[in-house]
Amino acid sequence: MISIIFCSIDPEKAARTASHYHMLCGTEPHEVIQVNNPRSLADGYNRGIEASSGDIVIFSHDDIEFLEPESWLGRLKGHLDRFDLVGLAGTTRLTAPAWAHAGPPYTFGQVAELGGNLAPYRVLVCAVPAPLIGGMQALDGLFLAARRRILEQVRFDASTFDGFHVYDIDFSFSAHLAGFGVAVAADLPVLHQSQGNFDEKWRHYARRFLQKHGTRLATFPQRRFQHALVAAQTKQELIEILNGARAQWPSRTD
């Protein structure tokens, strides 16, 4: 059984998200659990966990679309045979309350987004040396797939993160600290219909994260960097960009 949990206040987005996951899972036993108007994402996901029964539990934003649906399920299940928690972007050296702040060579994954001023779409590209990259310390929360055994030890911290920011970094970093295997999947091309917002609300929860985990974060000289952004005009072009590294991937990874 696969349990998909998402929170939404938008009926149109919610219906589209539920339909998308039903299509992705097909005949695979699954349940889609929608949490309406949660006090926070951590609260909503914890409520979803209590209502769920799957051995695989997915936490998803309500504005993402996987662009290769025919291969999504098989690839995801294969990844979860090897790791306990899988996301789409993350870092092997967490230095701050945002995974991307570590910069290369410690950031991995790729995500398509709405393009803003660049083009209709854009792709954020970090390192993608293989279809599955382990050793992550923290993951982006747009999509997280967990084995049930993680949730028996680690839950979302709804007391500290009682809003809509940094809950994902705390959860994935806590899973890493608990000894679970955390990985980034680079072979699940995805379109995210929104972009991150590092506003004052985010900074509030960033300060809470540092109070909780600051002494456990990696330290090394900070370098200036800029992740690659690639413009795209169509979804088909997004797929071409997101699949560009596949010819260099090894046949399997350790």
Secondary structure, DSSP 8 states (H G I E B T S, - for coil): -EEEEEEES-HHHHHHHHHHHHHHHTTS-EEEEEEES-SSHHHHHHHHHHH---SEEEEE-TTEEES-HHHHHHHHHHHHTT-SEEESEEESS--SSSGGGG-TTSEEEEEEEE-TTS-SEEEEE-B-SSSEE---SEE-TTEEEEEHHHHTT----TTT--SSSSHHHHHHHHHHHTT--EEEESSS-EEESS----SHHHHHHHHHHHHHHGGGS----------EEEEESSHHHHHHHHTTTGGGS-S---
